[in-house]
Structure formats: C-alpha cells, structure tokens
Amino acid sequence: MTDLSHIDTWLFDLDNTLYPAESGFMAEVVYRMTDFVEKVTGLPREAAFKLQKGYLAEHGLTLKGMMLHHGVDPADFHAIFHDISLEMLARDPVLLAALERLPGRRLIFTNADDVHAERVLAHLGLSHLFADVFHIGSAGYEPKPSAEAFARMSAAHDIEAKATCFFEDSERNLAPAAALGMTTVLVGAHAAQSTAAFIHHRTEHLAPFLRDAQLKQAA
C-alpha cells in the first residue's frame, strides 16, 4: 500500500496514462502527425517522421517545432486528430471507482488540445471526475516538460506542490514536477525499468495503484 495520505490535488496526464498504451490509440495519432509533417514540409515520409521525433525530443511537442520552424497554426494541427475513432479505448470501471475515492481535486495536465481531451475523457466516462483540463492552449503552447508549462499550470490552479501527486507515462515530464516538490508516479509497462531518482512511485497499471493507495481521511 502506497502512502499518499498527504495528497489533496491529483494531477493526471491524459494519453497513455488514463488508458493503457497497449490500446494502440496513440499509434494512430502519430500516423496522422507524420502525414501532417510530410504535407507541410514536402519531405518523404521517413524524413518527415525523423523530423517529427526530433521536434518532440527538442521541444517536448512536435507542434512546438512546427510552429517555430514552419509557421503552423496550432488549430490546423489539432484538427487532424478530432475525428479519430475512439473505439479502441475501453471504459474501465475499476479505474472509475479508484478515481472517485480520491479526496480533493482531480485535474488533467496534457500537451493535447481541449477538444481531444474532452473527447477522450467523455468516451472513457471520466469527464465528471475532473475539475479542469489544463491543455496546451491553456499553457500558451508551452508544453511539458518545460518549467514554464508547470509554472503556468501551477499559477492557474494555485497548486501546492507538496500536496500534489502527478501521474505520467513520460519519465521526463515528471522531472520538473519532482523539482517543484510534487510526488511523482510513472505509469505504464515501462515504469518498472525506470531508475530515475525523481520518480517516487512506479506502476504498470493505474487503477489498482489508486485503488490500494493509503489516502487522506475525511476531517
């Protein structure tokens, strides 16, 4: 049982965190993203994919590189994802119950846009559980893992880091959270292999981790 009795703000990444990476959903997102980069740059597909991944590594988000170097309108970029089928994402009643038992606020902190986040949360049946979605537009297109993205999110929601737990599938996105004093949880099949000192907890599956955690008792 993990002791999270000091936590009253629960911060969650969205994609590959609130649903398993094994769903394959993000593979379709990446495929469409490569299509977009290929179309904008005129590069052959292999080179477009390499550039896409390079921007992701450098900026934390492919979109950021496309905006800086190719003048891409973020609305045009995000629109390519708004009709992706969500059928491969299954509702998880165990996760729903585990989230419901968390005391305090639940927030989403995602590099996706608001439309994508709202679609996914609604499909998973989780929309009602979250007080707000802090998306890439909310951050002024400053993506995780930049310190500025965390500063903007923290200011928007008056975050007390020591009482906040952040759940993410991306190890590097947890580093600035830990630096601020948040409790960090790496989620996914790869989590057990992480040796980063800024990762406080690791779990392959989010639902049982939350279900079994020791929580703050009601006053």
C-alpha positions, 0 to 999 in steps of 0.5 A: 500500500502506497502512502499518499495520505498527504495528497489533496490535488491529483494531477493526471496526464491524459494519453497513455496514462488514463488508458493503457498504451497497449490500446494502440490509440496513440499509434494512430495519432502519430500516423496522422502527425507524420502525414501532417509533417510530410504535407507541410514540409514536402519531405518523404515520409521517413524524413518527415517522421525523423523530423517529427521525433526530433521536434518532440525530443527538442521541444517536448511537442512536435507542434512546438517545432512546427510552429517555430520552424514552419509557421503552423497554426496550432488549430490546423494541427489539432484538427487532424486528430478530432475525428479519430475513432475512439473505439479502441479505448475501453471504459474501465470501471475499476479505474472509475471507482479508484478515481472517485475515492480520491479526496480533493481535486482531480485535474488533467495536465496534457500537451493535447488540445481541449477538444481531444481531451474532452473527447477522450475523457467523455468516451472513457466516462471520466469527464465528471471526475475532473475539475479542469483540463489544463491543455496546451492552449491553456499553457500558451503552447508551452508544453511539458516538460518545460518549467514554464508549462508547470509554472503556468499550470501551477499559477492557474490552479494555485497548486501546492506542490507538496500536496500534489501527486502527478501521474505520467507515462513520460519519465521526463515530464515528471522531472520538473514536477519532482523539482517543484516538490510534487510526488511523482508516479510513472505509469505504464509497462515501462515504469518498472525499468525506470531508475530515475531518482525523481520518480517516487512511485512506479506502476504498470497499471493505474487503477489498482495503484489508486485503488490500494493507495493509503489516502487522506481521511475525511476531517 
